[in-house]
Amino acid sequence: MYKCFFYGKFSQLSYLLNKGLLANHIKALIFAPMVKATFIIDDDEVYVYAIKRLINLKQLSEQVLVFKNGQLALDYLINTPADKVVLPDVILLDVRMPVLDGWGFLEAYAELNIPGKQKVDIYMVSSSIDPRDLEKAANIPIIKRYLFKPVNLEDLKNILEKR
């Protein structure tokens, strides 16, 4: 085994090498999730299952929180104590949902007084090819990009690696 000697004590590197733990630390650094938290705000259960599974399989996010509509996501952000709330790095937001759609969520989200919310990247995700939706999204500065369903692995990697 390799031994590193530094000021009369074995270094942490030597310890990790001797215990065979260095490979685990390197693996953890290389394969660390790209983001801490991702919100999926979407009522399509099949899409949510698929995209969440893809994110988890490829370890693109440490935590994925799912909300079936914009109101549930807002309720979470508003009603969860500040020390317990998970603020996402990325939000994948559907356009059309019951109760509160993506547009309504964006309006209410803009009014929230949450520290760090300006650092959250929001992506509109929809099966809608309605040019009015595309134009509306293009005119809302907090929307990073409009994506068409189904979102593929390459799109997810681009979104979650750009952080």
Secondary structure in CASP SS format (residue, H / E / C, confidence):
PFRMAT SS
TARGET T0000
AUTHOR 0000-0000-0000
METHOD secondary structure of the structure
MODEL  1
M C 1.00
Y C 1.00
K C 1.00
C C 1.00
F E 1.00
F E 1.00
Y C 1.00
G C 1.00
K E 1.00
F E 1.00
S C 1.00
Q H 1.00
L H 1.00
S H 1.00
Y H 1.00
L H 1.00
L H 1.00
N H 1.00
K H 1.00
G C 1.00
L C 1.00
L H 1.00
A H 1.00
N H 1.00
H H 1.00
I H 1.00
K H 1.00
A H 1.00
L H 1.00
I H 1.00
F C 1.00
A C 1.00
P C 1.00
M C 1.00
V E 1.00
K E 1.00
A E 1.00
T E 1.00
F E 1.00
I E 1.00
I E 1.00
D C 1.00
D C 1.00
D C 1.00
E H 1.00
V H 1.00
Y H 1.00
V H 1.00
Y H 1.00
A H 1.00
I H 1.00
K H 1.00
R H 1.00
L H 1.00
I H 1.00
N H 1.00
L H 1.00
K C 1.00
Q C 1.00
L C 1.00
S E 1.00
E E 1.00
Q E 1.00
V E 1.00
L E 1.00
V E 1.00
F E 1.00
K C 1.00
N C 1.00
G H 1.00
Q H 1.00
L H 1.00
A H 1.00
L H 1.00
D H 1.00
Y H 1.00
L H 1.00
I H 1.00
N H 1.00
T C 1.00
P C 1.00
A C 1.00
D C 1.00
K C 1.00
V C 1.00
V C 1.00
L C 1.00
P C 1.00
D C 1.00
V E 1.00
I E 1.00
L E 1.00
L E 1.00
D E 1.00
V C 1.00
R C 1.00
M C 1.00
P C 1.00
V C 1.00
L C 1.00
D C 1.00
G H 1.00
W H 1.00
G H 1.00
F H 1.00
L H 1.00
E H 1.00
A H 1.00
Y H 1.00
A H 1.00
E H 1.00
L C 1.00
N C 1.00
I C 1.00
P C 1.00
G C 1.00
K H 1.00
Q H 1.00
K H 1.00
V C 1.00
D E 1.00
I E 1.00
Y E 1.00
M E 1.00
V E 1.00
S E 1.00
S C 1.00
S C 1.00
I C 1.00
D C 1.00
P H 1.00
R H 1.00
D H 1.00
L H 1.00
E H 1.00
K H 1.00
A H 1.00
A H 1.00
N C 1.00
I C 1.00
P C 1.00
I C 1.00
I E 1.00
K E 1.00
R E 1.00
Y E 1.00
L E 1.00
F E 1.00
K C 1.00
P C 1.00
V C 1.00
N C 1.00
L H 1.00
E H 1.00
D H 1.00
L H 1.00
K H 1.00
N H 1.00
I H 1.00
L H 1.00
E H 1.00
K C 1.00
R C 1.00
END
